[in-house]
Amino acid sequence: MLEHGCSAPPSLQFGPQLLLLPWTGYAADRFERRKLLIVTQAASGFLALILGLLCVTELVQLWHVYVIAFYSRDKSLINAPDKTQELAIEVHGLVKAFGKHRAVDDLSFCVPSGCIYGVLGPNGAGKTTTINILATLLRADAGVAKVFGYDVTQYPQIVRQLIGVTGQYASVDETLSATENLVIFSRLLGLSAQQARRKASSLLEEFGLTEAAMRPLSQFSGGMRRRLDLAASLIAQPPLIFLDEPTTGLDPRTRSQMWDTIRRLVRTGSTVLLTTQYLDEADQLASRIVVVDHGKVVAEGTPDELKKRVGTATLHLRLSDTMQLPAAQQIVEQHLGLKANRSPDTGTLSAPMIDADKVTAVLISLRGAGVHVSEMSVQKPTLDEVFLTLTGQGVKVKGDPL
């Protein structure tokens, strides 16, 4: 007994039960202290169990991250036959609408690990929206999207550990120098101060920015900012990298250096999903290409497979009189059986051909119709012809908003 006739309060060990006392204190006058203690300890035990399960779940998810990251870099998987390769990306029936406009409309494709996969399409086709969904920046309205088997909606934290993103606009800090930007990103990714400085120096040298390393970014050109932004996304070199028009605004030499860097990423085990407005870039880099228009897949395959869809060769004609283009187009389409594309500004006409022997018949018909041809050539089809044939329009210079 203590002074004033009060009995000693029951002893409480420090633990989770103390967190519940404010919730149970109001009942002190209604229940005996012993019963209150029993209830409190039972509730605290239940709380400890829940916290423990949450911790175990987080540990399991982290373990999955490291397992996936390790095996996605395994060269034995990368060099395996296509049908046994692990899929880096799976997209099935993906839908995303903004108001009444469907930016992505029932989109489906799969990306094998260890390759460069190109996504091509005219402005507003839904390329950037698709990348934002895969990168967990947007939530799809319908469909399934997976990264290394993990649903991007159910496991966003895991997916973010497996990807790197370089968007259309630089994400670096304009008030800092190139070195300071890379060091900060490296430290945020868990590198020590010494490792961060070493990594920053290595990346600056690789991207040709060593001489400007200590200059503030406000003095950088657009191309230099773009190179630094890509360098920042490669600090950790994740298993899957999204490159959304990475060479926009770069000069030819820097663009070629960027191509070499992208190829090196794949050689060291990463998978690259590439959107680009340069068709020759996709032709040079991508092992497979998906052509997207109005949020739908219109074609998918290797660059050579896509070119064969518009014929084995392309007929190019330049007319002396641009007013004769409609008549020439009608004659060419009658003989070749495929749609021809004309350009009134340059007075040119191009059409895919399956049989090159028909060129003679086309020229005879044009001459008989009084259409004067100033230039004629037959070439292998390019991805430009693929675009014009499959989507009815070329790729514009500006990046698409969706």
Protein Blocks (a to p, Z undefined) as FASTA:
>chain_A
ZZhhiacdddddddfklmmmmmmmmmmmmpcfklmmmmmmmmmmmmmmmmmmmmmmmmmm
mmmmmmmmmmmmpmklmmpcfklpccfbdcehiacdehjbcfbghiacdddehiacdddd
dehilmmmmmmmmnopaccfbdcddeehiafklmmmlmmmmpccddfbdcbdfkbcfklm
mmmmmmmnopafklmmmmmmmmmmmnopmmmmmpcfklpcfklmmmmmmmmmmmnopabd
cdehklgoiafklmmmmmmmmmmmmmnopacddddfbfklmmmmmmbdcddeehiafbdc
dfklmmmmnojbdcddddfblklmmmmmmmmmmmnopacdddfknopacdddfblklmmm
mmmmmmmnopacfbdcdddddfklmmmmmnopacdfbdcfZZ
